[in-house]
Amino acid sequence: MNQRASHSELNQYHLGSWYSAYRFIISFCLLLIFLATYTQLAPEYPYPQLYLYVLTAYVVITSLQYLALNKIQAAVPRQLVLIFFADVSALSLLALALDGPNLHLSLLFVITIFAASLLLDARKALIITLAAVISIVYQLFLGSILDFASLKNIGNSALLAFLFFVVYGSGQIAVRRFQILENLNFSQSLELNRLQNINRYILEQIETGYLVLDDNCHVVLSNPAACVLLGMPPAYSAEKYPLYKAQPDLFQLLKFEALQNGEKFQFESQQSRYHIHVHVQKLNVPHQTLTLLVLQDAQRLNQQVQQLKLAALGQLSASIAHEIRNPLAAIVQANDLSAGSAPEQQQLLSRMISKQAKRIDSIIQDTLNMVKNKETHAVLLRLNDFIPLLLQEDLADIQHKIQLHMQQGCCIYFDEAQLRQVLINLIRNAVRHNDPEAPHIELNIYPHEQKMRLDVRDFGQGVAVQHQASLFQPFFSTEITGTGLGLYLARSFCEANQAQLTYAEQQRGACFRLTCQRAEL
């Protein structure tokens, strides 16, 4: 609140200083015009001596008030009140010397009233307006009584007095609007300053370096982490500067390389002890294109990747151990019970051991498929040709249970073998969980905005709400014989192809939706 008040007082002082300079110039020019034209226009001045004395005094007073306002910056509102009273008095006397106000003096009166409405509060501005009205209207009555003025201009004076009130009202409306805009601008400047401070604090605290360059390779923004990684003095972080002075090695690299959006590369410099990983991003701002370089310590980045791999390996190992322990315990128990059992019971236990051994083999096989580091090769797939061939070659035994709905011209980029494995898994799961009374499941392929959707839907019981969050976790399955790796593998394949596999809740049944970028032919 104090900041807003001081800001308003500062604006009032500046406007008052400009107005004070204006009135000095006007008074001085009026005096020069009178002195230069008096001999030719003497009849136009009914009381030339009064006109001359008032103008001379007005020039002296305006000059003194201008100097006082600039030299003594205290009690500015009081000085402004004195300034406007001096203006009203001088203009009234000038009007009296001319036997009534003319067009030029009327304009000066109007400017004075409007300036008072802007620079003073409403009450003081009203007092100035009333003083102007009284001085204009009643000076003619006083002049006629004392026989040095006539009442022939009383109509013009009354009209001018009415105009004063109109100008005062207009000025008050303008002041209110100015105040609203000023308050809005002040609030926005405070909010902008607060956001800038927050952004600066965040940039100073994070360990990732950010370097923003313009088209001339000048650094527009850099945080302390970027300066540390590049071996630049931290003093550069708050100002714009040429890159070739602070980091010539990086400048030479950027000078001869056409960096593309999303490009990544490694950078080393004799000026820095770090091996830096650089990620390039283009920033489109009005009237220019900026380049953002995201800088990270490559060694620390590799350490983080290794830690994530070890953490994932530990979680996977724990999950595998937990999944194998159950069938292994059943095998051990069946083996203990088989000794001394009847032949029929031994056959039953033998089948149980064989079944659990196959379950362990299935878990190991799915785990091996999951951890294979097979490289993804996305190619253009015309789904109108690919899907019928998939149903005929890989799903011939259940093809009659699949109802296909597909629009023409559906094309995507995807690894063919991985998409085949994903769809086989989803379709067989849907057939297995479908309602026995439902004649088929649905495979719906259609474009949605800039994406392509492949929906595999059944009409069974659906997935319980409490199980939906765990659907794509490894080794989660609602079936006793399931390994829980099918959906996990399917989602992994989709992510490797920059696609998404999600569960879309339906009123009846379950729907698994594969969403990927649509390819244009």
Secondary structure, 3 states (H helix, E strand, C coil): CHHHHHHHHHHHHHHHHHHHHHHHHHHHHHHHHHHHHCCCCHHHCCCHHHHHHHHHHHHHHHHHHHHHHHHCCCCHHHHHHHHHHHHHHHHHHHHHHCCCCCHHHHHHHHHHHHHHHHHCCHHHHHHHHHHHHHHHHHHHHHHHHCCCCCCCCHHHHHHHHHHHHHHHHHHHHHHHHHHHHHHHHHHHHHHHHHHHHHHHHHHHHCCCEEEEECCCCEEEEECHHHHHHHCCCHHHHHCCEEHHHHCHHHHHHHHHCCCCCCCEEEEECCCCCCEEEEEEEEEEECCEEEEEEEEEEHHHHHHHHHHHHHHHHHHHHHHHHHHHHHHHHHHHHHHHHHCCCCHHHHHHHHHHHHHHHHHHHHHHHHHHHHHCCCCCCCEEEEHHHHHHHHHHHCCHHHHHHEEEEECCCCEEEECHHHHHHHHHHHHHHHHHHCCCCCCCEEEEEEEECCEEEEEEECCCCCCCHHHHCCCCCCCCCCCCCCCCCHHHHHHHHHHHCCCEEEEEECCCCEEEEEEEEECCC
